[in-house]
Amino acid sequence: MKETSDASQSRDTRSNASGNIVLDAACRIGEGIGIQLKADGWNIETLDKVSGLGFKIVRRGFYWDAVEREKGAYDFSGFDVQMAHASKLGLTVVGCLFGGNSLYEKNTHGGGVLTEDGRSGFAHFAAAAAERYAGQPVVWEIWNEPNVRTFWRKDGLHNTPEYAKEYSGLVNAVVPEMVKAAPGCTVVAGSVSNYWQPSYEWTEYCFRNGVLNSGISGWSVHPYGVRTPEEHAVGHEITRGLLVKYGAPDMPIVNTERGYSVSETQTGEGWSGGRTDMTRQYQAWHFARQILMDRLCGVRFSVWYEWGGNEFGFFESDGSERPVANMMRKVCGELAEFRIEKRIETESDMDYIIIVGSDKGERKLVAWTSPPYGGAPDEFSPHSVSVRTDDREPFSLDLGGAPVFVKID
């Protein structure tokens, strides 16, 4: 058994140029845990609840046509109170700038911003948002999943060079205007849906179109299309390789949306399979493992999809909590002030034994095992391993699908 360092999580890494703590490779695990809020959760009561549970990041859509109903007039009244309260609570808001506006484009495409007039209008809207909330902890994200028909436009094909050219044109027009209006603002692009070959090709099309030189502070991904959080590592590695190839090796990667459903969804996204009587337990396991896998791979923060919702949310239809809520409490209680230091390798690549450390010199192990890539969440093999840390005597550790937390100092 040998130990390997995770250089991407080194404490010597300084903050991203934007100065936003959630993009800092050295931020604590607790600082990088986020939750998606929909319109019915964008209120003071819910913000208090998510903060009380330990979340430090909330993602919320900023719809263009809801803010700009008359050309050049921006109404942020649906956001001001909540944004101020989020800031008071110490929450970073991932503001997803999204949607078309018929004041600028009379298209029938059902999405996307496709014309010069539309791009200019969206840029002014985005700049107004950045200026209004300058000084508050915000990460602005340009669009939601623009590589797919669902959110870009309905008359094309997923992951095409055409989609990438259109989206790149939007990013390249918008980011400079945002930075001009609010110097130092943090803007990410991408929001790429699914980790599979066509989405990697779409990402590369965007990089060829110059989005990495637009002024963005990070690249966002939505690692659906795989069955377990451990498989995120494949897509993260491919995405990092593309950033290296196109001259941005240190560009932060962020996961702005991914959840695991308790039932099979209509599209199949977020559903891992396995025993139907265990899906709520799997969801809780996957929540913790997603946070830890993303950080192990150098991804700066992870946003869970979602707070509400029958399939992905934290609650049953009667309002009672699902096990994932207690897992959030467990993760925050055990790891909020810790940083990942290294992974200890075992004979199986499916075993994850991670050492974390705090500024106070405390150290813990977080450990679990996972199914083979492509396997359902119940296809893991529970077993014991012998673990040695530093010069201490080895000890036995039982591994299963649920992460265990062991104090070692």
C-alpha positions as CSV (number, residue, x, y, z in Angstrom):
1,M,0.0,0.0,0.0
2,K,1.3,3.5,-0.9
3,E,0.2,7.0,-0.4
4,T,-0.2,9.5,-3.2
5,S,-0.4,13.3,-2.8
6,D,-3.2,15.3,-4.4
7,A,-1.2,18.2,-5.7
8,S,-4.3,20.0,-6.9
9,Q,-5.4,20.5,-3.3
10,S,-2.1,21.8,-2.0
11,R,-2.4,24.5,0.7
12,D,0.3,26.4,-1.1
13,T,-2.1,27.1,-4.0
14,R,-3.2,30.8,-3.9
15,S,-6.6,32.2,-4.6
16,N,-7.9,32.4,-8.2
17,A,-7.3,35.8,-9.8
18,S,-10.9,36.7,-9.2
19,G,-10.3,36.5,-5.5
20,N,-13.5,34.4,-4.9
21,I,-12.9,32.0,-2.1
22,V,-14.9,29.2,-3.6
23,L,-12.6,29.1,-6.6
24,D,-9.6,28.8,-4.3
25,A,-8.0,25.3,-4.6
26,A,-7.1,25.5,-0.9
27,C,-10.5,26.3,0.4
28,R,-12.0,24.0,3.1
29,I,-14.3,21.2,2.1
30,G,-17.3,22.9,3.8
31,E,-16.8,26.1,1.8
32,G,-17.3,24.2,-1.5
33,I,-20.7,22.5,-0.8
34,G,-23.7,24.0,-2.7
35,I,-27.4,23.4,-3.4
36,Q,-29.7,24.3,-6.3
37,L,-32.7,26.4,-5.5
38,K,-35.7,26.8,-7.8
39,A,-38.2,29.7,-7.8
40,D,-40.2,28.2,-5.0
41,G,-37.1,28.0,-2.8
42,W,-35.8,31.4,-3.5
43,N,-36.9,33.0,-0.2
44,I,-35.7,34.0,3.2
45,E,-37.0,30.9,4.9
46,T,-35.3,28.5,2.6
47,L,-32.0,30.4,2.6
48,D,-32.1,30.2,6.4
49,K,-32.7,26.5,6.2
50,V,-29.9,25.7,3.7
51,S,-27.5,27.8,5.7
52,G,-28.5,26.1,8.9
53,L,-27.9,22.7,7.3
54,G,-24.3,23.8,6.4
55,F,-24.5,24.8,2.8
56,K,-22.2,27.7,1.7
57,I,-23.3,28.0,-1.9
58,V,-26.7,28.3,-3.5
59,R,-27.4,28.3,-7.3
60,R,-30.3,30.3,-8.7
61,G,-31.4,31.2,-12.2
62,F,-31.5,34.9,-13.3
63,Y,-34.0,34.9,-16.2
64,W,-33.3,37.7,-18.7
65,D,-36.9,38.3,-19.8
66,A,-38.1,38.5,-16.2
67,V,-35.5,41.2,-15.4
68,E,-35.7,43.2,-18.6
69,R,-39.3,43.7,-19.6
70,E,-38.6,47.1,-21.2
71,K,-35.5,47.7,-23.2
72,G,-32.8,49.1,-21.0
73,A,-34.8,48.9,-17.8
74,Y,-33.7,46.2,-15.4
75,D,-35.9,45.1,-12.5
76,F,-34.0,43.0,-9.9
77,S,-36.7,43.3,-7.2
78,G,-37.2,39.5,-7.3
79,F,-33.6,39.1,-6.3
80,D,-32.5,42.1,-4.1
81,V,-33.8,41.0,-0.7
82,Q,-32.7,37.4,-1.2
83,M,-29.3,38.4,-2.4
84,A,-28.7,40.7,0.6
85,H,-29.9,37.9,2.9
86,A,-27.6,35.3,1.3
87,S,-24.7,37.7,1.7
88,K,-25.6,38.2,5.4
89,L,-25.6,34.4,5.9
90,G,-22.2,34.1,4.2
91,L,-23.7,32.2,1.2
92,T,-22.1,32.5,-2.2
93,V,-24.7,32.7,-4.9
94,V,-24.1,31.0,-8.3
95,G,-26.2,33.3,-10.5
96,C,-27.1,31.5,-13.7
97,L,-27.8,34.1,-16.3
98,F,-30.2,32.5,-18.6
99,G,-33.0,32.7,-21.2
100,G,-33.9,34.6,-24.4
101,N,-35.8,37.9,-24.6
102,S,-38.3,38.7,-27.3
103,L,-37.4,42.4,-27.1
104,Y,-34.3,41.5,-28.9
105,E,-34.9,38.3,-30.9
106,K,-38.1,37.2,-32.6
107,N,-36.8,33.7,-33.2
108,T,-38.8,30.5,-33.1
109,H,-35.9,28.4,-31.8
110,G,-37.1,28.0,-28.3
111,G,-33.9,29.1,-26.6
112,G,-30.4,30.3,-27.4
113,V,-29.2,33.9,-28.1
114,L,-28.3,33.8,-31.8
115,T,-28.1,37.4,-33.2
116,E,-25.8,40.3,-32.7
117,D,-28.7,42.3,-31.3
118,G,-29.5,39.5,-28.9
119,R,-25.9,39.1,-27.7
120,S,-25.6,42.8,-27.1
121,G,-28.8,42.9,-25.1
122,F,-27.8,39.9,-23.0
123,A,-24.4,41.4,-22.4
124,H,-26.0,44.6,-21.1
125,F,-28.4,42.6,-18.9
126,A,-25.5,40.5,-17.5
127,A,-23.4,43.6,-16.9
128,A,-26.3,45.2,-15.0
129,A,-26.5,42.2,-12.8
130,A,-22.8,42.1,-12.1
131,E,-22.8,45.9,-11.3
132,R,-25.8,45.7,-9.0
133,Y,-24.4,42.9,-6.9
134,A,-20.7,44.0,-7.0
135,G,-19.1,43.4,-3.7
136,Q,-21.3,40.5,-2.8
137,P,-20.1,36.9,-3.0
138,V,-21.4,35.9,-6.4
139,V,-20.2,33.5,-9.1
140,W,-22.0,34.4,-12.4
141,E,-22.6,31.5,-14.8
142,I,-23.5,32.1,-18.5
143,W,-26.4,29.9,-19.4
144,N,-27.5,26.5,-18.3
145,E,-26.5,23.5,-20.4
146,P,-26.1,25.3,-23.8
147,N,-24.7,22.2,-25.4
148,V,-28.1,20.5,-25.5
149,R,-31.4,21.1,-27.3
150,T,-33.3,21.2,-24.0
151,F,-31.8,24.6,-23.0
152,W,-30.2,26.1,-26.2
153,R,-32.6,25.7,-29.1
154,K,-34.9,23.1,-30.4
155,D,-34.1,23.0,-34.1
156,G,-30.5,21.7,-33.8
157,L,-28.6,18.8,-32.5
158,H,-26.9,18.3,-29.2
159,N,-23.2,19.0,-28.9
160,T,-22.7,20.3,-32.5
161,P,-20.1,22.8,-33.7
162,E,-23.0,25.1,-34.6
163,Y,-24.2,25.2,-31.0
164,A,-20.6,25.7,-29.7
165,K,-20.1,28.6,-32.2
166,E,-23.3,30.3,-31.1
167,Y,-22.6,29.9,-27.4
168,S,-19.0,31.0,-27.7
169,G,-20.2,34.1,-29.5
170,L,-22.4,34.9,-26.5
171,V,-19.7,34.3,-23.9
172,N,-17.1,36.3,-25.9
173,A,-19.6,39.2,-26.1
174,V,-20.9,39.1,-22.5
175,V,-17.9,38.6,-20.3
176,P,-15.9,41.7,-21.3
177,E,-19.0,43.8,-20.6
178,M,-19.5,42.2,-17.2
179,V,-15.9,42.8,-16.2
180,K,-16.0,46.4,-17.4
181,A,-19.1,47.0,-15.4
182,A,-17.9,45.2,-12.3
183,P,-14.1,44.8,-12.3
184,G,-13.1,41.7,-10.4
185,C,-16.4,39.9,-10.8
186,T,-16.3,36.2,-11.1
187,V,-17.8,34.6,-14.3
188,V,-17.8,31.0,-15.3
189,A,-18.9,29.5,-18.6
190,G,-19.7,26.0,-19.9
191,S,-22.4,24.5,-17.8
192,V,-21.8,21.4,-19.9
193,S,-24.4,18.7,-19.6
194,N,-23.2,15.0,-19.4
195,Y,-19.8,13.5,-19.2
196,W,-19.6,11.6,-22.5
197,Q,-17.6,11.9,-25.7
198,P,-20.0,14.3,-27.6
199,S,-19.9,16.8,-24.7
200,Y,-16.1,16.7,-24.6
201,E,-16.0,17.4,-28.3
202,W,-18.4,20.3,-27.8
203,T,-16.2,21.7,-25.0
204,E,-13.2,21.6,-27.4
205,Y,-15.2,23.4,-30.1
206,C,-15.8,26.2,-27.5
207,F,-12.1,26.3,-26.5
208,R,-11.2,26.6,-30.2
209,N,-13.6,29.6,-30.4
210,G,-11.7,31.5,-27.8
211,V,-14.0,31.3,-24.7
212,L,-10.9,30.7,-22.5
213,N,-9.6,34.2,-23.5
214,S,-12.9,36.0,-22.9
215,G,-12.1,36.8,-19.2
216,I,-13.9,33.9,-17.5
217,S,-12.6,32.7,-14.1
218,G,-13.7,29.1,-14.5
219,W,-15.3,26.3,-16.5
220,S,-18.5,24.7,-15.2
221,V,-19.7,21.1,-15.7
222,H,-22.7,19.0,-15.0
223,P,-21.4,15.5,-14.7
224,Y,-24.5,13.5,-15.5
225,G,-24.4,10.5,-17.8
226,V,-22.6,8.3,-15.3
227,R,-24.0,6.1,-12.5
228,T,-21.8,6.9,-9.5
229,P,-19.7,9.9,-8.3
230,E,-16.5,7.9,-8.8
231,E,-17.0,8.1,-12.5
232,H,-16.9,11.9,-12.4
233,A,-13.1,11.4,-12.2
234,V,-13.0,10.3,-15.9
235,G,-14.7,13.4,-17.2
236,H,-12.8,15.7,-14.9
237,E,-9.6,14.4,-16.2
238,I,-10.6,14.7,-19.8
239,T,-11.8,18.3,-19.2
240,R,-8.6,19.2,-17.4
241,G,-6.7,17.8,-20.4
242,L,-8.6,20.0,-22.8
243,L,-7.8,23.1,-20.6
244,V,-4.1,22.2,-20.7
245,K,-4.3,21.7,-24.4
246,Y,-5.7,25.1,-25.0
247,G,-3.4,27.0,-22.7
248,A,-5.4,27.3,-19.5
249,P,-3.9,24.5,-17.2
250,D,-4.9,26.4,-14.0
251,M,-8.4,27.3,-15.0
252,P,-10.7,26.2,-12.2
253,I,-13.3,23.5,-12.9
254,V,-16.6,23.8,-10.9
255,N,-19.5,21.4,-10.7
256,T,-22.6,23.7,-10.8
257,E,-25.2,20.9,-11.0
258,R,-25.4,17.2,-10.3
259,G,-27.8,15.2,-8.2
260,Y,-28.8,11.5,-7.8
261,S,-32.4,10.6,-8.0
262,V,-34.4,8.4,-5.7
263,S,-36.5,7.1,-8.6
264,E,-36.0,6.5,-12.3
265,T,-36.4,9.8,-14.1
266,Q,-38.1,10.3,-17.5
267,T,-34.8,10.9,-19.2
268,G,-32.8,8.5,-17.1
269,E,-30.5,11.3,-15.9
270,G,-29.4,11.0,-12.2
271,W,-30.8,7.5,-11.8
272,S,-28.2,4.9,-10.8
273,G,-30.3,1.8,-10.6
274,G,-29.9,-0.8,-7.9
275,R,-32.3,-2.1,-5.3
276,T,-35.4,0.1,-5.2
277,D,-35.8,-0.2,-1.4
278,M,-32.3,1.3,-1.0
279,T,-32.5,4.3,-3.4
280,R,-32.7,6.9,-0.6
281,Q,-29.6,5.4,1.1
282,Y,-27.8,5.5,-2.3
283,Q,-28.7,9.1,-2.7
284,A,-27.2,9.9,0.7
285,W,-24.0,8.0,0.0
286,H,-23.7,9.6,-3.4
287,F,-24.1,13.1,-1.9
288,A,-21.1,12.7,0.3
289,R,-19.0,10.8,-2.3
290,Q,-19.7,13.5,-5.0
291,I,-18.4,16.2,-2.7
292,L,-15.3,14.2,-1.9
293,M,-14.6,12.9,-5.4
294,D,-15.0,16.3,-7.0
295,R,-12.5,17.8,-4.5
296,L,-10.1,14.9,-4.9
297,C,-10.1,15.7,-8.6
298,G,-9.4,19.3,-8.0
299,V,-12.9,20.5,-8.7
300,R,-13.3,23.7,-6.6
301,F,-17.0,23.3,-5.5
302,S,-20.0,21.0,-6.1
303,V,-23.7,22.1,-6.3
304,W,-26.2,19.4,-5.5
305,Y,-29.3,19.2,-7.6
306,E,-31.6,20.0,-5.8
307,W,-33.2,21.3,-2.5
308,G,-36.8,20.5,-3.4
309,G,-38.2,18.2,-6.1
310,N,-39.7,14.7,-5.8
311,E,-36.8,12.9,-7.5
312,F,-33.6,14.7,-6.5
313,G,-34.6,16.7,-3.4
314,F,-33.9,16.5,0.3
315,F,-37.6,15.9,1.2
316,E,-40.4,13.6,0.7
317,S,-43.8,14.8,-0.6
318,D,-45.0,15.1,3.1
319,G,-42.1,17.4,4.0
320,S,-40.1,14.8,5.9
321,E,-36.4,14.7,5.4
322,R,-34.7,12.0,3.3
323,P,-31.4,10.4,4.6
324,V,-29.4,12.8,2.4
325,A,-30.2,15.6,4.9
326,N,-28.5,13.8,7.7
327,M,-25.6,12.9,5.4
328,M,-25.2,16.7,4.8
329,R,-25.1,17.2,8.6
330,K,-22.6,14.4,8.9
331,V,-20.3,15.7,6.2
332,C,-20.3,19.2,7.7
333,G,-19.9,18.0,11.2
334,E,-16.9,15.9,10.3
335,L,-15.2,17.7,7.5
336,A,-16.3,21.4,7.2
337,E,-13.0,22.7,8.4
338,F,-10.8,20.1,6.7
339,R,-8.9,20.0,3.4
340,I,-8.1,16.9,1.4
341,E,-4.4,16.0,1.7
342,K,-4.0,12.7,0.0
343,R,-5.5,9.4,-1.1
344,I,-4.1,6.1,0.2
345,E,-4.0,3.5,-2.5
346,T,-5.0,0.0,-1.9
347,E,-5.0,-3.2,-4.0
348,S,-8.4,-2.1,-5.5
349,D,-8.9,1.1,-7.5
350,M,-12.5,1.0,-6.2
351,D,-11.4,1.7,-2.7
352,Y,-11.2,5.4,-1.6
353,I,-9.3,6.1,1.6
354,I,-8.7,9.8,1.9
355,I,-6.7,11.7,4.5
356,V,-8.0,15.2,5.4
357,G,-6.4,17.7,7.6
358,S,-7.4,20.9,9.4
359,D,-5.5,24.1,10.2
360,K,-5.4,23.0,13.8
361,G,-3.4,19.9,12.9
362,E,-6.3,17.5,13.2
363,R,-6.4,14.6,10.7
364,K,-9.1,12.1,9.7
365,L,-9.7,9.3,7.3
366,V,-12.8,9.2,5.1
367,A,-13.2,5.8,3.4
368,W,-15.6,3.8,1.3
369,T,-15.6,1.4,-1.7
370,S,-17.6,1.7,-4.9
371,P,-18.9,-0.5,-7.7
372,P,-16.9,-0.9,-10.9
373,Y,-17.5,2.0,-13.4
374,G,-20.8,1.5,-15.0
375,G,-22.1,-0.6,-12.2
376,A,-25.2,0.0,-10.1
377,P,-24.7,1.4,-6.6
378,D,-25.3,-2.0,-5.0
379,E,-22.6,-3.8,-7.1
380,F,-19.8,-3.0,-4.7
381,S,-18.1,-5.7,-2.5
382,P,-17.9,-4.9,1.2
383,H,-14.5,-5.9,2.6
384,S,-11.8,-5.0,5.1
385,V,-8.5,-3.4,4.3
386,S,-5.3,-2.8,6.4
387,V,-4.5,0.9,6.6
388,R,-1.2,2.5,7.6
389,T,-0.9,6.3,8.1
390,D,2.6,7.7,8.6
391,D,4.6,5.7,11.0
392,R,1.6,4.4,13.0
393,E,0.7,0.7,13.3
394,P,-1.6,-0.5,10.6
395,F,-5.3,-1.0,11.5
396,S,-8.2,-2.7,9.9
397,L,-11.0,-0.7,8.2
398,D,-14.3,-2.0,7.0
399,L,-15.4,-0.5,3.6
400,G,-18.9,-0.3,2.2
401,G,-20.9,2.1,0.1
402,A,-21.4,4.6,2.9
403,P,-18.4,6.8,3.8
404,V,-17.0,6.3,7.2
405,F,-15.0,8.9,9.2
406,V,-12.1,8.0,11.4
407,K,-10.1,10.4,13.5
408,I,-6.4,9.6,13.3
409,D,-4.8,12.5,15.2
